[in-house]
C-alpha cells in the first residue's frame, strides 16, 4: 500500500508498504529517518517516541496505515536548522547522554512535558519520563537536563 | 570532589588548553546523538542490501536428526539459506575456550542456539522463510542444576572434556581455623541481563576480492575479527571491522552474535547483508550474568575481627564457556571482599549446563560473591551486636594489606574511609504526616498511604579487579597524528577502542589536548586498521587505552622537539608544548606549532601494557593475579510495604575512589548508571529460566529500573592516585554496579527482619506467600 504522511513539516510518501509495517519501520527504513530507535517493539521502552498529530506515541505500536494523512514530528524535527531545541541543548550540556540510544525518544517525551507544563515538579518530571527506559545514565543527569530546560523556558 | 594535582608536569598544560584532563568537556558525539543523526549499527543502510535472519533451537538440549533448507531457499525473495555445512573455515569459536559452533552441527545445547541463517529482500520475508526450514530434533533431557553438573559424573557430557569449565581453590593461613562467633548462609543470585537498549546489529559488505567489511556494534573489534576470520577461512586482513554507533554494551557484546553469520551471508550472496535482532532475539543472542549459589561461613573474634572465611561457590556458565573461567577466577580471588582475612578456604566451580550461556556482564565475577559476603557481614554484625558500618570499617583492608591470594596491595585502598564517609552523610528525613503517595512503595498505584510501610538502612562495599588478570598481557594501541589544518595545529587520535557510551571518545580528546597543548583534537572512527585496543570491559579502557594515547602523544611531542631542535638549532631538552606553541623550560615561546610543522605530518603509534600479573597456583590459589582494584560503597535507604512486598528505594548514596577523575562528569555518570543496574538486580531483574527455557524474553516481562525506581543519589568521589597507572587513574565503571545490590538487600532485611537469601528480592519473598 501507499502511505502519505507529513513528517517534520514535509509531505512524504512511502510505496509498497506491507500492511504489517509499523510507523517506526516506515520512518526508519522507507523515509530515511533513523533517529527514532527500535529497542523493544512492545511500547515498553519509549525509544521510538514521536509526535503523531502533536501527541507523543510509541511509533512501534502504530501501524503505518494508521498514520495516513497525519502529521508526524520526530527527533530530527526538533531542531530549527542548525539551532538545537532547548531540550536538546540541555541534554548535551548536562551530559544526559551516554550511549544515546534512548535519547531520541526521551527528547520527544521531555519536549512535550516542557511544552505543556509550567515549572514541573520532580514528581511530574519522573511521571512524564516513566515510559522511557535508559540503561546507561541512572536518569540523574536526564532529570537535571529536563529541569534546566524547564527553567530556561520560564526565563525566556 | 577533591581535585588532586596531576602527578607530573605535562598535565600543567591543561590550564592553557581548555577541555584537557580533569575537566568535563562536552561529548564530541553529543550533538549528533540529540539530533538523531548518530549512526548506530542498526541504522546502517546500503543500496541493494539484504536482511539476514537466524533460525534458533526451540530446545535447550537436543540432537539434530535432520536439517533441510530446500523449501526455505525456494521462497520468493530469499537469496541464501546456510547451515554449518556452509561454514568454510572452522565452525567453532570462543573467547577463552574454542567450544561454540557458529552454526549448530549435530546437537544444540541451549534454547536459542543458532541452527541456520538466511538472507532475504525484506525482514518479514526473512522471518516467514525461517518457518520453512525443516529441522527434526530428538529432544534430550536438559542439565539445569549447576551443583549436579559440577559433581555428578554420571550426567551426560555436554562437551568432550565433561561439564566442569573451571575449578579453583584458594587456601590462606589455617583453612580450618576456629573462631568465637560464627555465621553462615546460603545465597543465590538470579540471572541478570545486560539489557543494553540497542540490540545486536550490523552490516556486512562484500568486496570484489573475496573479503568483507563489517560495520557493527561491539566491545572489542580485534577479537571479533580474529574469530570471524577463522570461521570464514580468511586471513584477518580480509575481514575488516569498523565500529558503528553502539547502543550500550555492559559485557553483552564481548561474545560474537551476528558477526560470522552476516559475513557468511554477504560472501555467499555477493550483496551487503544487514542483521538486526529484535528484543526477543537479543535475549537469546547474547550471554548473561552467571547465576550463582554460594555457601558462606564467616568466623570472627568476639571483638569483631574476622578470623576466617570459608566459601563454596557454583557459577552456572550455561551451554558454552564464554567468560566462565574468568568468572571463577574473579569470584574466588575477590571472595572475601575488601577485608583483612587471615585464614580462608575458598572453592569455586564454573560449569556447563543447558541453561542460557553466561559470560561477561559489568562487575564480572565480583557481583555474586559481593552479594554473599556483604550479606554475611550484616549477619555477623547482628551476631556481635555491633553497627554494620563499624564492623566493615574495623576489618577494612588498606594499602599494604595482603589479600586472600597473598598479593600485597601496593596502592591506596581507602575502604574504611569510603564507609565512614557514607555513615557521615545525612539520612533522608523520616516520613511524617501526609505523604505524597508517589513517594511510597507502589507509587501512583495508590496501594498504601503509609500503613504497613517500614524503613531500613543498609550498606554494601565491594572490591573489583580492574583490567585483565592472571598473567594476561593486557595492552592497547594508539596512533596519534599532529599536522596543520587551516593554519591551526590539529591532533588526530586513532585507536580500535570501542566507545560504547562511556565517553572514551571525549577522554581521548582530553588526553591529547593535555599532552600536546592543542585545542583541536579529532577522534578517528575505531577500526581494525590500527592495532588491538583490547575490550571495553573490566573497567579498563581509560586506564589502558588512555595510557596508549598518552604514550603516543608523548612520542609525537618528542618528534616535535627533535624537529624544533634542528630548525631552531638549540637542544630539545626542557621543551614542552602549550597553547599550540613550543615552549622552553623558562617559559619562553620558541615557536608556534603551525609555523614549525608547516606541511610536515608527525605521526606515532604506541602501545601501553599494564604491569605483569601472574596465574594462580592451581593447588593453593596463591598468586599476584590482579593489577589494580576499584573500591566502592553504597548506603541504601528503603521503604518496604510488608503487606504487599513492594519496595521503594528512597535514597542510594555512594562513595567511590577513582584514583584520578580525568572527566569528573563522566565519572558521576558511570556511578549513577552502574548503581541503577545494581538496584535492578536487587529488586527486579532476572531472566527466569525453567527447565532450560527462558520465560521472559521481553521488556514487558524482564524489568529494568525506570526513572520512578531510581532514587536521588549523593555521591562522594575520592581521588587517591594509583602510582602505577597513567595519571593515577583507577577503573570506575564496574564497582558501583556491584556494591549497590547488597546495600539494598541489607536495607530491606533491616526493615523487615527477614533473611532474604536470594536476589532479586520479589514481593513474595517479603510477604512469604
Interface residues (C-beta under 8 A of the other chain):
Chain A: X18 X20 X21 X28 X29 X32 X33 X34 X35 X36 X37 X38 X39 X40 X41 X42 X44 X45 X47 X74 X75 X76 X78 X79 X84 X88 X91 X92 X93 X95 X97 X98 X99 X100 X101 X102 X103 X104 X107 X123 X125 X126 X127 X129 X130 X131 X132 X133 X134 X135 X136 X137 X138 X139 X140 X141 X142 X143
Chain B: X24 X26 X27 X29 X30 X31 X33 X34 X35 X36 X37 X38 X39 X40 X42 X43 X45 X122 X124 X194 X195 X196 X197 X198 X199 X245 X246 X247 X248 X249 X250 X276 X278 X279 X436 X438 X439 X444 X500 X501 X502 X503 X665 X666 X668 X669 X671 X672 X673 X674 X675 X676 X677 X698 X699 X700 X704 X706 X707 X708 X710 X712 X713
